[in-house]
């Protein structure tokens, strides 16, 4: 989907998710997505490719 958006003229594509598990890492996503935004509802992620919004009480 991100590649299709870029073919249509999008200069950047961001992924917003609520409960990001990313069990297989970010390798494939980094090929077409520019940045990921998610919460820490599943786990804390330490990667510059991801911005996490911290939920209280987790």
C-alpha positions as CSV (number, residue, x, y, z in Angstrom):
1,X,0.0,0.0,0.0
2,X,2.8,2.5,0.9
3,X,4.5,1.8,-2.5
4,X,1.2,2.6,-4.3
5,X,0.8,5.8,-2.4
6,X,4.3,6.9,-3.3
7,X,3.7,6.0,-7.0
8,X,0.7,8.4,-6.7
9,X,3.0,11.2,-5.6
10,X,3.2,10.8,-1.8
11,X,6.6,12.0,-0.6
12,X,6.3,10.3,2.8
13,X,4.1,7.5,4.3
14,X,3.7,7.1,8.0
15,X,2.1,4.1,9.8
16,X,-0.1,4.8,12.9
17,X,-1.0,1.7,14.9
18,X,-2.5,1.2,18.4
19,X,-1.0,-2.1,19.5
20,X,2.2,-2.6,17.5
21,X,3.6,-6.1,18.0
22,X,6.1,-6.1,15.2
23,X,7.1,-9.7,16.0
24,X,9.2,-9.9,12.8
25,X,10.9,-6.6,13.2
26,X,10.8,-3.6,10.9
27,X,13.0,-4.6,8.0
28,X,10.3,-4.9,5.4
29,X,8.4,-1.9,6.7
30,X,11.5,0.3,6.4
31,X,11.5,-0.4,2.6
32,X,8.4,1.6,2.1
33,X,7.3,3.3,5.3
34,X,9.1,6.5,6.5
35,X,8.2,6.3,10.2
36,X,5.9,4.4,12.6
37,X,3.8,5.9,15.5
38,X,2.3,3.6,18.1
39,X,1.5,3.2,21.8
40,X,3.4,1.1,24.3
41,X,0.3,-1.0,25.0
42,X,2.0,-4.2,23.8
43,X,5.6,-3.6,24.6
44,X,8.2,-0.8,24.7
45,X,10.2,-0.4,21.5
46,X,13.7,1.2,21.4
47,X,14.2,2.0,17.7
48,X,14.6,5.4,16.0
49,X,12.2,4.2,13.3
50,X,9.3,4.2,15.9
51,X,7.8,6.9,18.0
52,X,5.8,5.5,20.9
53,X,3.1,7.3,22.9
54,X,3.4,6.1,26.5
55,X,0.2,5.0,28.1
56,X,-0.1,5.5,31.8
57,X,-0.2,2.5,34.1
58,X,1.6,0.1,31.7
